[in-house]
Amino acid sequence: MASAKIKKGDNVVVLSGKDKGQTGTVTKVMPKEGKVIVEGVNVATRHRKPSQVNPQGGIERFAAPMPLGKVAVADPKTGKPTRVRFEEKDGKKVRVAVKSGETIDG
């Protein structure tokens, strides 16, 4: 898998699926699996039996991993999805939004 241009802490927009158009913050990136976990997006539920650790039991909701290709970095200026390119500024390699030319980090 190629190096991901999406990092933990990025604001991203979902491009397809049931959560299309939603935005959220990346909580975890799994580059080997090609997946990403976005806070509040792709929420799955599990019905848990009561146990010693969780005596109440109940329904557990959590953000499930989704493919990297279904999300794009949100442009810092407009909030719309954009591609990312790398540029060198002041001797540092930084990520830049293709649509607006804004620096994403650094």
N, C-alpha and C positions, 0 to 999 in steps of 0.2 A: 504494500500500500504506500502511496506517495505521502510525503510529509503534509500533515493537515495544516491549513491556514487558519483554523479555528482553535482558539485557546480557551482554557478555563477562565471564567470571568467576562468573556465577550458577550455582548448583546447580540442575539441572533433572531432571524425571522424564519418561520417554518414555511417552506415553499409548496408542500403538497401533503395530502392526507387529511384526516379528520380535523387536525389542528391548524390547517392552512391559514396563514395570515397572522397567527399569534406570535408574540415576541416574548422572549425570556432570556435569562442569564444562564450561561453554560456552567454546570456544577462539576462535570467530569467529562474528559475526553478519553476514548479508548481507541488509539490509532491502529493497533493490530487488528481489532475487530471491525474497524471502520464505523464506529458508533459514537454517539454523544448523548449525554443526559442533560436536558434543559429543564430548569426549575419551572414547575407549573404547567408543563406541556407533556403530552402523551402520558397522562395519569392512568395508572392501572390500579386495580383493587384486588385484595386477597382477603378471603374470609378465614380468620384465624380462630382455632379452637382455644378455649381457656387452657393455660398451662401454668406451671410454677413461676416461670419468668413473667408471663402476662396473664394474671388470674382473671382479668376481665374478658379477654378475648375480643371479638368484634371484627369490624371491617377496617383493614389497613390500606391506605392510599399512598402511592409512591410514584415518582416519575420514572418511567421505564426508558431504557436506551432506544434511540432511534438512529437510522442511518445518517452519516455525515452529509450525504448528497441531498438530503431533504431539508437542510438548513443552510442559510447564507448569513454572513455577517451583516448587521444593520449599519447603514451609513451613519456616521456620527452627526452629520449635518441634517439629513432628512428623515432618518429612521427607516428608510426603504432598503430592501436587500441589495447588496453590491458584491462584486467580486473583489479579491484582495491581491495586490501585487507587492513585491518587496523592492524597496529603494534604499540607497545609502545616503543618509543625511548626517553631517558632522562626524563622519567615520563610523556611524552606527547603522546596522541593518534594521530598518523599521517597516512595519506593515502600513500600506496606504490603500484607501478605498479607491477603486477604479473610477466610479461615477463622479465623485466630488473632488478627489485629490487630497482629502483630509487624512492626516496621520491617525492611525487607530491606536497605536501604543508608542510610548516614548516620545 
